[in-house]
Amino acid sequence: MDAAPQPGTGAGTAAAGRHGELGAGTPSSAGSATARPRRRNRHGGARQRDGLTNALGWFSIGLGITEIAAPCTTARLIGVRDDARSRTLMRAVGLREVASGVGILTRSRPTVWVWSRVAGDVMDLTLLGTAFNSERTRRNRTATATAAVLGVAALDLWSGERMRHAPGRRAVHVTKSITVDRPQEEVYRFWHDFANLPRFMRHLHSVQITGEGRSHWKVEGPAGTTVEWDAEVTDDRPNELIAWRSVEHADIHHAGSVHFRPAPGGRGTEITVELRYEPPAGKATTMLAKLFRKEPGQEVYDGLRALKQIMETGEVLVSDATVGSGPHPAYPQEEPVTR
């Protein structure tokens, strides 16, 4: 670890002079590292699967498997003549259905996959309309299949609209503050160089700049997992504020901001981090992660304390209790461990 922090070179410019999803609320002041996570179940932009969406996902998988495994039977049920062409078409449609179902059930925010079902419904209606005009088609069965697809399409469309407009249900909001005995401009420059973030955010493997205002994040998760996503800077006010959010279709949806303000009494800079994120599997995963010190609120708290040490002393001092990844008794060594 360097003896003193080096000024950052800048991680990117402001996107369009606008806030990220968090906005710039007035944070509470703190003279030392303080934390009070606030869990909000009815705020934020995260959109989640509901019972209907889950049902559509399982329906899509079940229908797709049937079309792949029994294309002859499926073709006859919808009134289409069983031949090589129809069997190939049934299998192709089945693969599409299975892909949509898996996407819906494995994504915490499967808006795109739900709308892919709507697009598939339009395709199916087009194929059924073409088949209905064929002399080899049993039109009564094709008409029944068309009515069924129209009903499912209505459910898909309704589910897609609900997910697009409904507020998030599992968003977690964390706010933490600390006072650093360094000038405001110096602290801002250090944070603004995103390559410095892994130096004090222990869970961060790397942050790579990929373009103007864009970066790729690689983070250590619970149980040795690794999560990656792309983020964009949404607001950048020199020496005052940096705000960011994950880009669309990211596996982990989050938004954050860091505020830099003069500390009362000329004691340096007050740093306040606001973070809103969507736990990949809800509150149960968040609670489990806490046991292994991988919960974002804990990581931000520890990261701010490490940042304070880097800015004020040039290195991070840790005890045996913080060297290991899991909870265990602390046995301090004669000399502090540095990293």
Summary of the structure (lengths in Angstrom):
residues: 339
radius of gyration: 26.2
end to end distance: 6.5
largest distance: 89.7
contacts: 1065
relative contact order: 0.17
helix: 45%
strand: 20%
